[in-house]
Amino acid sequence: MNNKIKYTISLFLFLFLAYKSSAADNFSLTGAVLDKSTNEAIIGATVQLERTSYGTYTNKLGEYTLKSIPRGNYVIIASAVGYETQKQPIELISDTTLTFNLAPKVFKTNEIIITANKQFQSIQEISNSAFVIEQKSFNTTNQFNFEEILKTVPGVEVYKENVSIRGSDGFDFGIGSRTLMMLDGIPLMSGDNGDLKFNIIPFSDIDRIEVVKGAGSALYGTSAIGGVINLISAEPSEQGEFNFDSFFGLYTKPTYKSWEFSSSPTNKYGIQAAYGKKFGSLGMIVSGNYLRDESYRLYDDSYAYSGFTELSYDFTSASKLKIYGLFSLSDNADWVYWNSLDSATRPPTSTDLDSRFISSKSLIAANYNHIFSENIFLNFKTSAFFTHFENNYSSSNPDYRQSDALSLFNELQLTNHLSDWLLLTSGVAFTSNTIDASMYGNQLQQIYSGYSQAEFAYLKNLIITA
């Protein structure tokens, strides 16, 4: 264990000092993306340097900033949903301001995605099938339930934290998953059951959700045979922003009198609040939410709350560190199936209605990015994800269930644009799962892995990944 600690500390020190190797002759590119017909700001437009990993999004004022770009000739691509894509060649020899005026278009084009190959790419350039859910999509529907949002993705089936993408998995009720779920590339999978954990991050902290379907990439290994769900965290604004959302609803009375189990209507409600601001080089986001569901069925009620914090720091324009912390707690009844057709909203007669399941999740993680040059990028991720699960029976009861799991994750990745048509992504990863459970006993699992993926784009309109 001491060797692991020394290794981690040494690696962090190396990464912290690595930014000194950045080239000094770098410049910034700033500007705005506007609607050509109305001259209004386009929020969330993507601005990308063609055939590089430089890319960003416009803020609420339609403004964008790209920093630490080496001197040279580039083609700048600006795109947004519902607008024509615009390309602009420039020679970057000083700090430059460039404004784009995009013409409206009636269909979606050129969305930017990170998850497929762990870098900024246009969705048309990847070999996988992918789907992007932007923040404004789930804000306009006032959704607080992650399961309901995923159900809007074509080819994705969801039931109680069980996800099947294109029929890749059955519904195993929390025992394993062929779909990998992440936060900014950091796994959110429990160490004991290897299942997905929903609703642990308030939606106000999520900029978008990227869903990659199928095992088209070698970068995620066997954990993502079915696909990948990556939550991309939001960036704090320099002006500061506070968000508050709430909802309240009532379940209607059952169709049949025999299905009624409550004399008054049951309800479902939730609240969430978030504040984010950037103080110079330091950025901060703090948020929390609470959800309560009395359900339309007896013994299917639940409540949950969570808190999330994200701190970011720009050491230089080429080096950035993000630190994440979250905690989530939920209390659920254990509805499995109905009693009978006459009592469809009630559990079987022998069910213990006092039995409850309590679970909690905690995450501490760091994500470091460093740009050595316009062609070489380094990323290091480390995390500790702790999950706890138990029912409210006495430990001496034969039906008592409990599981504590700690999943440690470390990954070092290097992306290298060897030429205009060849991209190489390589990395090493280490995962350690420690489990203390009444069902499994004390277990230790350690996984070491390495990967390398090359992307060839030598021929026009043809990309080969190997």
C-alpha positions as CSV (number, residue, x, y, z in Angstrom):
1,M,0.0,0.0,0.0
2,N,2.9,2.4,0.8
3,N,4.4,1.8,-2.6
4,K,1.0,2.7,-4.2
5,I,0.9,6.0,-2.2
6,K,4.4,6.9,-3.1
7,Y,3.7,6.1,-6.8
8,T,0.6,8.3,-6.8
9,I,2.3,11.2,-5.0
10,S,5.3,11.0,-7.4
11,L,3.0,11.0,-10.4
12,F,1.0,14.0,-9.2
13,L,4.3,16.0,-8.6
14,F,5.4,15.1,-12.2
15,L,2.2,16.3,-13.7
16,F,2.1,19.4,-11.6
17,L,5.6,20.5,-12.9
18,A,5.0,19.3,-16.5
19,Y,3.4,22.6,-17.6
20,K,6.8,24.3,-17.6
21,S,7.6,22.4,-20.8
22,S,4.9,24.3,-22.7
23,A,6.0,26.4,-25.6
24,A,6.1,30.1,-24.8
25,D,5.1,31.3,-28.2
26,N,1.4,30.6,-27.7
27,F,-1.6,32.8,-28.4
28,S,-5.3,33.0,-27.6
29,L,-8.3,33.0,-29.9
30,T,-11.4,34.8,-28.7
31,G,-14.7,36.0,-30.2
32,A,-18.4,35.3,-30.5
33,V,-20.8,33.2,-32.5
34,L,-23.9,35.0,-33.6
35,D,-27.1,34.3,-35.5
36,K,-26.6,35.8,-39.0
37,S,-30.3,36.8,-39.4
38,T,-30.9,38.3,-35.9
39,N,-27.4,39.1,-34.7
40,E,-28.2,37.4,-31.4
41,A,-25.8,35.3,-29.5
42,I,-25.8,31.5,-30.1
43,I,-25.5,29.7,-26.8
44,G,-23.6,26.4,-26.7
45,A,-22.1,26.7,-30.2
46,T,-18.9,24.7,-30.8
47,V,-15.7,26.2,-31.9
48,Q,-12.9,23.8,-33.0
49,L,-9.5,23.9,-34.6
50,E,-9.7,21.5,-37.5
51,R,-7.6,18.3,-37.1
52,T,-6.5,19.2,-33.6
53,S,-7.9,18.5,-30.1
54,Y,-8.6,22.2,-29.4
55,G,-12.3,22.9,-28.9
56,T,-14.7,24.8,-26.7
57,Y,-18.3,26.0,-26.4
58,T,-19.8,29.5,-26.4
59,N,-21.2,30.9,-23.1
60,K,-24.6,32.6,-22.5
61,L,-23.3,35.7,-24.3
62,G,-22.2,33.7,-27.3
63,E,-18.5,34.2,-26.5
64,Y,-15.7,31.7,-26.7
65,T,-12.0,31.5,-25.7
66,L,-9.3,29.1,-26.9
67,K,-6.0,29.6,-25.1
68,S,-2.4,28.4,-25.5
69,I,-2.5,27.8,-29.2
70,P,0.9,27.6,-30.9
71,R,1.8,29.9,-33.8
72,G,0.7,28.5,-37.1
73,N,-2.0,28.2,-39.8
74,Y,-5.3,26.8,-38.8
75,V,-8.9,26.3,-40.0
76,I,-11.5,27.3,-37.4
77,I,-14.8,25.5,-37.4
78,A,-17.9,27.0,-35.8
79,S,-21.1,25.0,-35.6
80,A,-24.4,24.8,-33.7
81,V,-27.6,22.8,-33.8
82,G,-29.9,24.3,-36.4
83,Y,-27.2,26.4,-38.1
84,E,-24.9,26.0,-41.1
85,T,-21.3,25.1,-40.2
86,Q,-18.8,27.8,-41.0
87,K,-15.0,27.4,-41.6
88,Q,-12.5,30.2,-41.4
89,P,-8.7,29.8,-42.2
90,I,-6.4,32.0,-40.2
91,E,-2.7,32.6,-39.6
92,L,-2.2,32.8,-35.9
93,I,0.7,35.1,-35.1
94,S,-0.8,37.0,-32.2
95,D,-3.8,37.1,-29.9
96,T,-6.8,37.1,-32.3
97,T,-10.5,38.0,-32.2
98,L,-12.8,36.2,-34.6
99,T,-16.6,36.5,-34.9
100,F,-18.7,34.0,-36.7
101,N,-22.2,34.7,-38.1
102,L,-24.0,31.4,-38.7
103,A,-26.9,31.1,-41.1
104,P,-30.0,29.1,-39.7
105,K,-30.5,25.6,-40.8
106,V,-33.4,23.3,-40.2
107,F,-31.6,20.1,-39.1
108,K,-28.8,19.1,-36.7
109,T,-25.2,19.0,-37.9
110,N,-21.7,18.7,-36.6
111,E,-22.2,18.2,-32.9
112,I,-19.0,17.8,-30.9
113,I,-18.4,14.7,-28.8
114,I,-15.6,13.7,-26.5
115,T,-16.6,10.2,-25.3
116,A,-16.1,8.1,-28.5
117,N,-12.3,8.5,-28.7
118,K,-11.6,10.5,-25.6
119,Q,-11.0,13.8,-27.4
120,F,-12.9,16.6,-29.1
121,Q,-14.4,15.4,-32.4
122,S,-17.3,16.2,-34.7
123,I,-20.0,13.5,-34.3
124,Q,-19.7,12.9,-38.1
125,E,-16.0,12.0,-37.7
126,I,-16.4,9.1,-35.3
127,S,-16.9,5.5,-36.3
128,N,-19.4,4.8,-33.5
129,S,-23.1,5.6,-33.4
130,A,-23.5,8.3,-30.7
131,F,-26.3,10.5,-29.3
132,V,-25.9,13.8,-27.4
133,I,-28.4,15.1,-24.9
134,E,-27.7,18.8,-24.2
135,Q,-28.6,20.5,-21.0
136,K,-31.3,22.6,-22.5
137,S,-33.1,19.4,-23.6
138,F,-33.7,18.2,-20.0
139,N,-34.1,21.7,-18.6
140,T,-37.1,22.4,-20.9
141,T,-38.8,19.1,-19.9
142,N,-38.2,19.8,-16.2
143,Q,-36.8,16.2,-15.7
144,F,-35.2,15.3,-12.4
145,N,-35.0,11.5,-13.1
146,F,-32.0,10.3,-15.1
147,E,-33.8,7.1,-16.1
148,E,-36.5,9.1,-17.9
149,I,-33.9,11.2,-19.8
150,L,-32.1,8.1,-21.0
151,K,-35.4,6.7,-22.3
152,T,-35.4,9.4,-24.9
153,V,-32.3,8.0,-26.6
154,P,-33.1,5.8,-29.5
155,G,-32.0,2.2,-29.0
156,V,-31.6,2.5,-25.2
157,E,-33.9,0.6,-22.8
158,V,-33.9,1.5,-19.0
159,Y,-35.6,0.0,-16.0
160,K,-34.5,0.7,-12.4
161,E,-30.8,1.4,-13.1
162,N,-30.6,-1.4,-15.6
163,V,-29.5,-0.1,-19.0
164,S,-29.5,-2.1,-22.3
165,I,-28.1,-0.4,-25.4
166,R,-29.3,-2.1,-28.6
167,G,-30.2,-5.2,-26.7
168,S,-26.7,-5.7,-25.4
169,D,-27.8,-6.6,-21.9
170,G,-30.7,-8.2,-20.0
171,F,-32.3,-6.8,-16.9
172,D,-30.3,-8.2,-14.1
173,F,-31.5,-5.8,-11.3
174,G,-28.2,-4.4,-10.2
175,I,-25.8,-7.3,-10.8
176,G,-23.3,-6.2,-13.4
177,S,-23.7,-4.1,-16.5
178,R,-22.3,-4.1,-20.0
179,T,-22.7,-0.3,-20.2
180,L,-20.1,1.9,-18.7
181,M,-21.2,5.1,-16.9
182,M,-18.8,8.0,-16.3
183,L,-18.4,11.6,-15.1
184,D,-15.9,13.4,-17.3
185,G,-14.3,10.0,-18.1
186,I,-14.2,8.9,-14.5
187,P,-16.2,5.6,-13.9
188,L,-19.3,5.7,-11.7
189,M,-19.6,1.9,-11.3
190,S,-19.9,0.2,-7.9
191,G,-17.0,-2.1,-6.9
192,D,-19.2,-5.0,-5.6
193,N,-22.0,-5.4,-8.2
194,G,-20.4,-3.4,-11.0
195,D,-23.7,-1.7,-11.7
196,L,-24.6,1.8,-12.7
197,K,-25.5,4.5,-10.2
198,F,-28.2,7.0,-11.3
199,N,-29.3,10.4,-9.9
200,I,-26.1,11.1,-7.9
201,I,-25.3,14.4,-9.6
202,P,-27.9,17.2,-9.9
203,F,-28.7,17.9,-13.5
204,S,-27.8,21.6,-13.2
205,D,-24.2,20.5,-13.0
206,I,-24.3,18.5,-16.2
207,D,-23.5,20.3,-19.4
208,R,-24.6,17.4,-21.6
209,I,-24.9,13.6,-21.7
210,E,-23.0,11.7,-24.4
211,V,-24.2,8.1,-25.2
212,V,-21.9,6.0,-27.4
213,K,-23.6,2.8,-28.6
214,G,-21.8,-0.4,-29.0
215,A,-18.2,-1.5,-28.5
216,G,-16.7,0.4,-31.3
217,S,-13.7,1.8,-29.3
218,A,-10.8,0.0,-27.7
219,L,-10.3,2.7,-25.2
220,Y,-12.8,1.5,-22.6
221,G,-12.2,-2.3,-22.7
222,T,-14.7,-5.0,-21.7
223,S,-16.5,-2.6,-19.3
224,A,-18.2,-1.0,-22.3
225,I,-19.3,-3.9,-24.5
226,G,-22.8,-2.4,-24.7
227,G,-21.7,1.2,-24.8
228,V,-20.7,4.3,-22.8
229,I,-22.8,6.9,-21.0
230,N,-20.6,9.9,-20.1
231,L,-21.8,12.9,-18.1
232,I,-19.9,16.0,-19.1
233,S,-19.8,18.5,-16.2
234,A,-20.7,22.1,-16.6
235,E,-18.1,24.9,-16.4
236,P,-18.6,27.8,-14.0
237,S,-19.2,31.3,-15.5
238,E,-17.1,34.3,-14.7
239,Q,-20.2,36.3,-13.8
240,G,-21.5,33.8,-11.4
241,E,-24.7,31.9,-11.8
242,F,-27.4,30.5,-9.4
243,N,-30.0,28.0,-10.5
244,F,-33.0,26.7,-8.6
245,D,-35.5,24.2,-9.9
246,S,-38.4,22.4,-8.4
247,F,-41.5,20.4,-9.3
248,F,-44.5,18.9,-7.7
249,G,-47.1,16.4,-9.0
250,L,-49.9,14.2,-8.0
251,Y,-50.7,10.6,-9.1
252,T,-54.2,10.2,-10.4
253,K,-56.5,7.7,-8.8
254,P,-56.3,4.1,-10.1
255,T,-58.7,3.0,-12.8
256,Y,-60.3,0.3,-10.5
257,K,-61.5,0.7,-7.0
258,S,-59.8,-2.5,-5.9
259,W,-56.4,-0.9,-6.9
260,E,-56.8,2.0,-4.5
261,F,-54.4,1.7,-1.5
262,S,-54.5,5.3,-0.1
263,S,-57.4,7.5,0.8
264,S,-55.6,10.6,-0.5
265,P,-53.6,11.2,-3.7
266,T,-49.9,10.3,-3.5
267,N,-47.4,12.8,-4.8
268,K,-43.9,13.2,-6.2
269,Y,-41.8,16.3,-5.8
270,G,-38.2,17.5,-6.0
271,I,-35.9,20.5,-5.6
272,Q,-32.4,21.3,-6.7
273,A,-30.1,24.3,-6.4
274,A,-26.7,25.1,-7.7
275,Y,-24.2,28.0,-7.7
276,G,-21.1,28.3,-9.9
277,K,-18.6,31.1,-10.3
278,K,-15.0,31.5,-11.6
279,F,-12.6,33.6,-9.4
280,G,-9.7,34.2,-11.8
281,S,-7.9,30.9,-12.2
282,L,-10.1,29.1,-9.7
283,G,-13.6,27.8,-10.6
284,M,-16.2,26.5,-8.2
285,I,-19.6,24.7,-8.5
286,V,-21.7,23.7,-5.5
287,S,-25.1,22.0,-5.7
288,G,-27.6,19.8,-4.1
289,N,-31.0,18.1,-4.7
290,Y,-33.8,16.3,-2.9
291,L,-36.3,13.9,-4.5
292,R,-39.4,12.3,-2.9
293,D,-41.7,9.8,-4.6
294,E,-44.7,8.3,-2.8
295,S,-45.4,6.2,-5.9
296,Y,-48.7,5.0,-7.4
297,R,-48.1,1.6,-5.8
298,L,-48.0,0.5,-2.2
299,Y,-44.5,-0.2,-0.9
300,D,-42.7,1.5,-3.8
301,D,-42.0,4.8,-2.2
302,S,-38.5,6.4,-2.0
303,Y,-36.6,9.5,-1.2
304,A,-33.0,10.6,-2.1
305,Y,-30.7,13.5,-1.7
306,S,-27.3,14.4,-3.0
307,G,-24.6,17.0,-2.9
308,F,-21.9,17.8,-5.5
309,T,-18.9,20.0,-5.5
310,E,-16.5,20.7,-8.4
311,L,-13.3,22.8,-8.1
312,S,-11.2,23.7,-11.1
313,Y,-7.8,25.5,-11.3
314,D,-5.9,26.7,-14.3
315,F,-2.2,26.4,-13.5
316,T,-1.5,27.9,-16.9
317,S,-3.5,28.2,-20.1
318,A,-2.1,24.7,-21.0
319,S,-2.6,23.0,-17.6
320,K,-5.9,22.5,-15.8
321,L,-6.9,20.4,-12.7
322,K,-10.5,19.5,-11.7
323,I,-11.4,18.0,-8.3
324,Y,-14.8,16.4,-7.7
325,G,-16.6,15.5,-4.5
326,L,-20.1,14.1,-4.2
327,F,-22.3,12.3,-1.7
328,S,-25.7,10.7,-2.3
329,L,-28.1,8.9,0.1
330,S,-31.3,7.1,-0.8
331,D,-34.0,5.1,1.1
332,N,-36.3,2.8,-0.9
333,A,-39.0,0.3,-0.4
334,D,-38.5,-3.0,-2.2
335,W,-41.3,-3.4,-4.8
336,V,-40.6,-6.4,-7.0
337,Y,-43.9,-7.6,-8.4
338,W,-47.6,-7.2,-7.9
339,N,-50.0,-9.3,-5.7
340,S,-52.6,-10.2,-8.3
341,L,-54.7,-8.7,-11.1
342,D,-57.2,-7.5,-8.5
343,S,-54.5,-6.0,-6.4
344,A,-52.1,-4.7,-9.0
345,T,-50.9,-1.8,-6.9
346,R,-50.0,-3.9,-3.9
347,P,-47.1,-6.3,-3.2
348,P,-47.6,-10.0,-2.3
349,T,-49.5,-10.6,1.0
350,S,-46.4,-12.0,2.7
351,T,-44.3,-8.9,2.0
352,D,-42.8,-7.1,5.1
353,L,-43.9,-3.5,4.5
354,D,-41.5,-2.3,7.2
355,S,-38.4,-3.5,5.3
356,R,-36.3,-0.7,3.7
357,F,-33.1,-0.5,1.6
358,I,-30.7,2.3,2.4
359,S,-27.8,3.0,0.1
360,S,-25.2,5.8,-0.1
361,K,-22.5,6.7,-2.6
362,S,-19.4,8.9,-2.1
363,L,-16.8,10.1,-4.7
364,I,-13.6,11.9,-4.5
365,A,-11.8,12.4,-7.9
366,A,-9.3,14.5,-9.8
367,N,-8.9,15.1,-13.5
368,Y,-5.7,16.7,-14.8
369,N,-5.2,17.9,-18.4
370,H,-1.9,19.2,-19.9
371,I,-1.2,20.4,-23.4
372,F,2.5,19.9,-24.3
373,S,2.1,21.2,-27.8
374,E,-0.6,21.5,-30.5
375,N,-0.2,17.8,-31.2
376,I,0.5,16.2,-27.8
377,F,-2.0,16.1,-24.9
378,L,-1.8,14.4,-21.5
379,N,-4.6,13.4,-19.2
380,F,-4.5,11.8,-15.8
381,K,-7.6,10.7,-13.8
382,T,-7.8,9.3,-10.3
383,S,-10.8,8.5,-8.1
384,A,-12.1,6.8,-5.0
385,F,-15.8,5.7,-5.3
386,F,-17.4,4.2,-2.1
387,T,-20.8,2.6,-2.1
388,H,-22.8,1.3,0.9
389,F,-25.9,-0.8,0.8
390,E,-28.0,-2.5,3.6
391,N,-31.5,-3.2,4.6
392,N,-33.0,-2.2,8.0
393,Y,-33.0,-5.7,9.5
394,S,-30.9,-6.7,12.5
395,S,-27.5,-8.2,11.6
396,S,-28.6,-11.4,13.3
397,N,-31.6,-11.7,10.9
398,P,-31.1,-14.3,8.1
399,D,-32.6,-11.8,5.7
400,Y,-30.0,-9.1,6.6
401,R,-28.1,-7.8,3.5
402,Q,-25.2,-5.4,3.6
403,S,-22.3,-4.5,1.2
404,D,-19.5,-1.9,1.4
405,A,-17.3,-1.4,-1.6
406,L,-14.4,0.9,-2.4
407,S,-13.4,1.2,-6.0
408,L,-10.0,3.0,-6.7
409,F,-9.3,4.1,-10.3
410,N,-6.2,5.6,-11.9
411,E,-5.6,6.3,-15.6
412,L,-2.8,8.0,-17.5
413,Q,-3.5,8.8,-21.2
414,L,-1.4,10.4,-24.0
415,T,-3.0,11.7,-27.2
416,N,-0.6,12.3,-30.1
417,H,-1.4,13.8,-33.5
418,L,1.4,12.2,-35.4
419,S,0.3,13.8,-38.7
420,D,-2.7,15.5,-40.2
421,W,-4.2,12.0,-41.0
422,L,-2.9,9.9,-38.1
423,L,-4.0,10.1,-34.4
424,L,-2.6,7.8,-31.7
425,T,-4.3,7.5,-28.3
426,S,-2.5,5.3,-25.7
427,G,-2.8,4.8,-21.9
428,V,-2.6,2.6,-18.9
429,A,-5.2,2.1,-16.2
430,F,-5.4,0.5,-12.8
431,T,-8.6,-0.4,-10.8
432,S,-8.8,-1.9,-7.3
433,N,-12.1,-3.0,-5.8
434,T,-12.2,-3.8,-2.1
435,I,-15.5,-5.4,-0.8
436,D,-16.9,-6.2,2.6
437,A,-20.3,-7.8,2.2
438,S,-22.6,-10.2,4.0
439,M,-23.4,-11.8,0.6
440,Y,-19.8,-11.9,-0.8
441,G,-17.5,-11.9,2.2
442,N,-14.2,-9.9,2.1
443,Q,-12.9,-9.7,-1.5
444,L,-10.1,-7.8,-3.3
445,Q,-10.0,-7.4,-7.1
446,Q,-7.2,-5.6,-8.9
447,I,-7.2,-4.9,-12.7
448,Y,-4.3,-3.7,-14.7
449,S,-4.8,-2.7,-18.3
450,G,-3.2,-0.9,-21.2
451,Y,-4.6,0.3,-24.5
452,S,-3.6,2.0,-27.8
453,Q,-5.8,3.1,-30.6
454,A,-4.8,4.6,-34.0
455,E,-7.2,6.6,-36.1
456,F,-6.4,6.9,-39.8
457,A,-8.0,9.7,-41.9
458,Y,-5.8,9.6,-45.0
459,L,-8.6,9.2,-47.5
460,K,-11.4,11.8,-47.8
461,N,-14.6,10.7,-46.1
462,L,-13.0,7.5,-44.8
463,I,-11.8,7.0,-41.2
464,I,-10.2,3.8,-40.1
465,T,-9.8,2.9,-36.4
466,A,-7.5,0.1,-35.2
